[in-house]
Amino acid sequence: MKDYAAGIWQARYFWTHLALSDLRSRWRRSFFGALWSIIQPLGMTLLLALVFSKLFKSDIFTYAPYILSGVIVWECVTACVTGGALAFVQADAYIKQTRHPLAIYTLRTVMTSLIVLGMASLALFGWSAFVLPQYVGWHWLGALTIFPVLAMILWPLATLLAYVGTRFRDVPHATGLVMQAVWFISPVYFETNMFRRGGLDALVDYNPIYHLLQLVRAPLLNGKWPAPENYAFTLLAAVSFALLACLVGQAAERKVIFYL
């Protein structure tokens, strides 16, 4: 593992270049360019907030940043899951010509998604400061912890899916269905009290997605630091995915080239 980590570090200029190249390709010949990372979630938030605030009789000014936080974080998670499952397949030309650690190709995907999340977060921070100025304070620093926590969760998860997805090409297609199911049972757009009123407390209390979102929502929308259990659940998920990725990687790292 030490040698593997050293190989990833030695290739840092390579995977950094790949991530930045993905970002340039994402907005190439676009008039608004990187601003689309802010415009898209804002547009989706406005649409959902207008509809859901009427359906659930919620205050649109406070419900909108709740939805926006769910939109940008969920898009990051989905991009890493679906992109991770295809990471080795899409990088087959590099894999066949070089002998870098394969985890750099999923790190490329995660790094790109986190940069997009960082830009989209500017809209969330600005909106929260405008509609909830009473919650602006030092506890906002707690919201920034979502970036390292997401990296610790999504990199091993994307790597795990990449190994499996290279061997079984149905995995990238199945991840879309799985993510839809996870979204439906998670408080991404729907408020947590809706789940609790329906007796579905377990879908909140034991759901890593809820605790992940609380890293952002607690400081920005509730004016308090994230709770210890929020970090406990998210770090447990990170450790679990890391162990699985290491076990699968040890068995499949040298076989990937044959599956491509």
C-alpha positions as CSV (number, residue, x, y, z in Angstrom):
1,M,0.0,0.0,0.0
2,K,2.9,2.4,0.7
3,D,4.4,1.8,-2.7
4,Y,1.0,2.2,-4.3
5,A,0.4,5.5,-2.5
6,A,3.9,6.6,-3.6
7,G,3.0,5.8,-7.2
8,I,-0.1,7.9,-7.0
9,W,1.9,10.8,-5.6
10,Q,4.6,10.5,-8.3
11,A,1.8,10.6,-11.0
12,R,0.2,13.7,-9.4
13,Y,1.0,15.9,-12.4
14,F,-0.5,13.4,-14.8
15,W,-3.9,13.0,-13.0
16,T,-4.0,16.7,-12.2
17,H,-3.6,17.4,-15.8
18,L,-6.4,14.9,-16.7
19,A,-8.8,16.5,-14.2
20,L,-8.1,20.0,-15.5
21,S,-8.5,18.8,-19.1
22,D,-11.9,17.3,-18.2
23,L,-12.9,20.7,-16.8
24,R,-11.8,22.5,-19.9
25,S,-13.6,20.0,-22.1
26,R,-16.7,20.4,-20.0
27,W,-17.1,24.1,-20.8
28,R,-15.3,24.3,-24.1
29,R,-16.9,26.8,-26.6
30,S,-19.5,27.7,-23.9
31,F,-20.5,31.3,-23.6
32,F,-20.9,31.2,-19.8
33,G,-18.2,28.6,-19.2
34,A,-17.7,27.7,-15.6
35,L,-20.7,29.8,-14.6
36,W,-22.8,26.9,-15.7
37,S,-21.8,25.1,-12.5
38,I,-23.7,27.8,-10.7
39,I,-26.5,28.5,-13.2
40,Q,-27.6,24.9,-13.5
41,P,-28.2,24.1,-9.8
42,L,-29.8,27.5,-9.3
43,G,-32.2,26.9,-12.1
44,M,-33.1,23.5,-10.8
45,T,-33.5,24.8,-7.3
46,L,-35.8,27.6,-8.3
47,L,-38.1,25.1,-10.2
48,L,-38.2,22.6,-7.4
49,A,-38.6,25.2,-4.7
50,L,-41.6,26.7,-6.4
51,V,-43.3,23.4,-6.8
52,F,-42.3,21.7,-3.5
53,S,-43.0,24.8,-1.3
54,K,-46.6,24.8,-2.6
55,L,-47.0,21.0,-2.2
56,F,-45.5,20.9,1.3
57,K,-46.5,24.3,2.4
58,S,-43.0,25.4,3.2
59,D,-41.4,28.8,3.3
60,I,-39.7,29.1,-0.1
61,F,-37.0,31.4,1.1
62,T,-35.7,28.8,3.6
63,Y,-36.6,25.8,1.6
64,A,-34.7,26.9,-1.5
65,P,-31.2,26.7,0.1
66,Y,-32.2,23.3,1.6
67,I,-32.9,22.1,-1.9
68,L,-29.9,23.8,-3.4
69,S,-27.6,22.0,-0.8
70,G,-29.2,18.7,-1.8
71,V,-28.9,19.4,-5.6
72,I,-25.2,20.3,-5.6
73,V,-24.0,17.6,-3.2
74,W,-26.2,14.9,-4.9
75,E,-24.9,15.9,-8.3
76,C,-21.3,15.5,-7.1
77,V,-22.1,12.1,-5.6
78,T,-23.9,10.9,-8.7
79,A,-21.1,12.1,-11.0
80,C,-18.5,10.2,-9.0
81,V,-20.6,7.0,-8.9
82,T,-21.5,6.9,-12.6
83,G,-18.2,8.3,-13.7
84,G,-16.3,6.0,-11.5
85,A,-17.9,2.9,-12.9
86,L,-16.7,4.0,-16.3
87,A,-13.3,5.4,-15.2
88,F,-11.1,2.5,-16.3
89,V,-13.0,1.9,-19.5
90,Q,-12.8,5.5,-20.6
91,A,-9.1,5.6,-19.7
92,D,-8.2,2.4,-21.5
93,A,-5.8,4.1,-23.9
94,Y,-3.7,5.4,-21.0
95,I,-3.9,2.1,-19.1
96,K,-2.7,0.2,-22.1
97,Q,0.3,2.5,-22.6
98,T,1.4,3.3,-19.0
99,R,1.8,1.6,-15.7
100,H,0.4,4.2,-13.3
101,P,-1.7,3.0,-10.3
102,L,-5.2,2.6,-11.6
103,A,-6.7,4.6,-8.7
104,I,-5.5,7.8,-10.3
105,Y,-8.2,7.5,-13.0
106,T,-11.0,7.6,-10.4
107,L,-9.1,10.3,-8.5
108,R,-9.3,12.3,-11.7
109,T,-13.1,11.9,-11.7
110,V,-13.5,12.8,-8.0
111,M,-11.2,15.8,-8.3
112,T,-13.2,17.2,-11.2
113,S,-16.5,16.7,-9.4
114,L,-15.2,18.3,-6.2
115,I,-14.0,21.4,-8.1
116,V,-17.5,21.7,-9.7
117,L,-19.0,21.3,-6.3
118,G,-16.8,24.1,-4.9
119,M,-17.9,26.5,-7.6
120,A,-21.6,25.6,-7.1
121,S,-21.2,26.1,-3.4
122,L,-20.6,29.8,-3.9
123,A,-24.3,30.1,-4.8
124,L,-25.3,28.2,-1.7
125,F,-23.1,30.3,0.6
126,G,-24.4,33.5,-1.0
127,W,-28.0,32.5,-0.9
128,S,-27.8,31.3,2.7
129,A,-26.1,34.6,3.7
130,F,-28.9,36.6,2.0
131,V,-32.0,34.7,3.3
132,L,-30.5,33.5,6.7
133,P,-28.1,36.2,7.8
134,Q,-28.7,35.4,11.4
135,Y,-26.8,32.1,10.9
136,V,-23.6,33.6,9.5
137,G,-20.7,32.9,11.8
138,W,-17.7,30.8,12.6
139,H,-19.7,27.6,12.4
140,W,-19.8,28.1,8.6
141,L,-16.3,26.7,8.6
142,G,-17.9,23.4,9.5
143,A,-19.6,23.3,6.0
144,L,-16.1,23.2,4.4
145,T,-15.4,19.9,6.0
146,I,-17.7,18.3,3.4
147,F,-14.9,18.5,0.8
148,P,-12.4,16.2,2.5
149,V,-15.2,13.9,3.8
150,L,-16.6,13.6,0.3
151,A,-13.1,12.9,-1.1
152,M,-12.6,10.1,1.5
153,I,-15.9,8.5,0.6
154,L,-16.2,9.0,-3.2
155,W,-12.6,8.1,-4.2
156,P,-12.7,4.5,-2.8
157,L,-16.3,4.1,-3.9
158,A,-15.5,5.2,-7.4
159,T,-12.5,3.0,-7.5
160,L,-14.5,0.0,-6.2
161,L,-17.1,0.5,-8.9
162,A,-14.4,1.0,-11.6
163,Y,-12.9,-2.4,-10.9
164,V,-16.3,-4.1,-10.9
165,G,-17.6,-2.1,-13.8
166,T,-14.6,-3.0,-16.0
167,R,-15.3,-6.7,-15.5
168,F,-19.1,-6.5,-15.6
169,R,-20.2,-3.8,-18.1
170,D,-23.8,-3.8,-16.8
171,V,-22.6,-2.0,-13.6
172,P,-22.5,1.5,-15.1
173,H,-26.1,1.1,-16.3
174,A,-27.2,-0.4,-12.9
175,T,-25.7,2.5,-11.0
176,G,-28.3,4.9,-12.4
177,L,-31.1,2.8,-11.1
178,V,-29.4,2.4,-7.7
179,M,-28.8,6.1,-7.4
180,Q,-32.5,6.8,-8.1
181,A,-33.5,4.4,-5.4
182,V,-31.1,5.9,-2.9
183,W,-32.3,9.4,-3.8
184,F,-35.9,8.4,-3.2
185,I,-35.2,7.1,0.3
186,S,-32.9,10.0,1.3
187,P,-33.7,13.5,2.4
188,V,-32.0,15.1,-0.6
189,Y,-34.9,17.3,-1.6
190,F,-37.5,16.2,0.9
191,E,-37.3,17.6,4.4
192,T,-36.4,15.2,7.2
193,N,-39.6,15.9,9.1
194,M,-41.5,14.3,6.2
195,F,-39.7,11.0,6.8
196,R,-40.2,11.2,10.6
197,R,-43.9,12.0,10.3
198,G,-44.3,8.8,8.2
199,G,-42.5,6.7,10.8
200,L,-39.4,6.4,8.6
201,D,-36.9,7.6,11.2
202,A,-34.4,4.9,10.2
203,L,-34.1,6.4,6.7
204,V,-32.8,9.6,8.3
205,D,-30.9,8.5,11.4
206,Y,-29.0,5.6,9.8
207,N,-28.6,7.1,6.3
208,P,-25.1,8.2,5.4
209,I,-26.5,10.6,2.8
210,Y,-28.5,12.5,5.5
211,H,-25.4,12.8,7.7
212,L,-23.3,13.9,4.7
213,L,-25.8,16.6,3.9
214,Q,-25.9,17.7,7.5
215,L,-22.2,18.7,7.2
216,V,-23.5,21.6,5.0
217,R,-27.0,22.1,6.2
218,A,-26.3,22.3,10.0
219,P,-23.9,25.3,9.7
220,L,-25.6,27.2,6.9
221,L,-29.3,26.5,7.5
222,N,-29.4,25.8,11.2
223,G,-26.6,28.0,12.5
224,K,-24.7,25.3,14.4
225,W,-21.7,23.0,14.0
226,P,-22.3,19.5,12.5
227,A,-23.0,16.9,15.2
228,P,-20.5,14.2,16.1
229,E,-22.7,11.5,14.8
230,N,-22.7,13.2,11.4
231,Y,-19.0,12.7,11.1
232,A,-19.2,9.3,12.7
233,F,-21.5,7.9,10.0
234,T,-19.7,9.6,7.1
235,L,-16.3,8.4,8.3
236,L,-17.6,4.9,8.8
237,A,-18.8,4.9,5.2
238,A,-15.4,6.2,4.1
239,V,-13.5,3.4,6.0
240,S,-15.9,0.7,4.7
241,F,-15.5,1.7,1.1
242,A,-11.7,2.1,1.5
243,L,-11.3,-1.4,2.8
244,L,-13.5,-2.9,0.1
245,A,-11.6,-1.0,-2.6
246,C,-8.3,-2.2,-1.3
247,L,-9.4,-5.8,-1.1
248,V,-10.9,-5.8,-4.6
249,G,-8.0,-3.8,-6.0
250,Q,-5.4,-6.3,-4.7
251,A,-7.2,-9.0,-6.5
252,A,-8.2,-7.2,-9.7
253,E,-5.5,-4.5,-10.4
254,R,-3.4,-6.7,-12.7
255,K,-6.5,-8.2,-14.4
256,V,-8.1,-5.0,-15.5
257,I,-5.9,-4.8,-18.6
258,F,-7.3,-8.1,-19.9
259,Y,-10.9,-6.9,-19.3
260,L,-10.3,-3.8,-21.4
